[in-house]
Amino acid sequence: MNRYLLFLLLLLTHTTYAANHCVILQYHHFSDKTPTITSVTPKQFDDHLDYLQKHDFTVMALRDVALSLKHQLELPEKCVSLTVDDAYISVYEEAYPRLKKLGWPLTVFVNTEAVDKGINVAMNWKQMREMSQNGVSFENHGFGHIHMIRMKPKETDRQWLTRVGLDIQTAQRRISQEIGIEPTLFAYPYGEYNPSLVSLIERMGLAGFGQQSGPAWPDANFGALPRFPMAANYANMKSFITKVNTLPLPVTKAEPIDSLVKPGHWRPTLELQLAPGSYSKNNLRCYVGGSDKVDIIWSETKNDSVSITPQFDLKPGRHRTNCTMPSNRKGRFHWYSHNWFIRKENGDWYAEY
Ligand SMILES: [Zn+2]
């Protein structure tokens, strides 16, 4: 092999993780009158779009991102995809006109019962049909917006799977009937999933999306691809700029695969196996529930394997372990996130919100 080829090969292997990825953003409301926890203000959204435009980001439709990742096609260097959960009216009133003007695509995950019931904070099918003519895709977010992994008392595994399968199929049918295009993507309500639900989504031929953060890349789990939630403090410009510029942390295996924590195991350990490579291991930072009181231990026997454990008990609720590592590109971080669903001591679920 001549020296030029060797250099090219080294360059390619060194830049693979950085090159092929896309940052998927997840919004809900675009309003200053809705709950902060699920909202960005129209002004904040303007700032987000301005930044993407001024810094030459390519805003891709989520279907195209999923297909490109699946078939290992090259994505643009600065790839972002915009998604919304829940089909709230402010999507039609605020986000849609702005994106239509820019000619940028948007993907909306619809929980169809809210639309069929005509609740006043939801868009109606007529508005959504108009949007679908102008760059907006409508995908599956289930029918009743249920906590899918919560089994009912005395429900068997089979009964549970039938019930959640029906909920997903109902939304699939209603969106196909009203919009005329069958969904190929699914977003888990509340970002809650388990391995059985992921298999179901894959058997239905859908790509799944969670609410754990991090850029999507070809080796990510297609049954639960990551998205960065954009609301409240996560949506300020500093946080937005960091996130749209993230690179994947090349995790080839994460354990446990089930985010549901057994009662009593209040300090769950996350084990990550990274692809072979050179990492700035000492600079891996992990936070659990926003706290850096976390033990990060690199394996002495397995290369590039690390275990991450909070030094404190996690309380009932949804939590995330977020890990970042500086990349060799100035100011840009590798990012990976993992969900934890912690029930109460007696096995009861935490309050819904
Ligand atoms: Zn939702």
Boltz pocket constraint, residues with backbone or C-beta under 6 A from the ligand:
constraints:
  - pocket:
      binder: B
      contacts: [[A, 85], [A, 86], [A, 111], [A, 141], [A, 145], [A, 188], [A, 189], [A, 190]]
      max_distance: 6.0
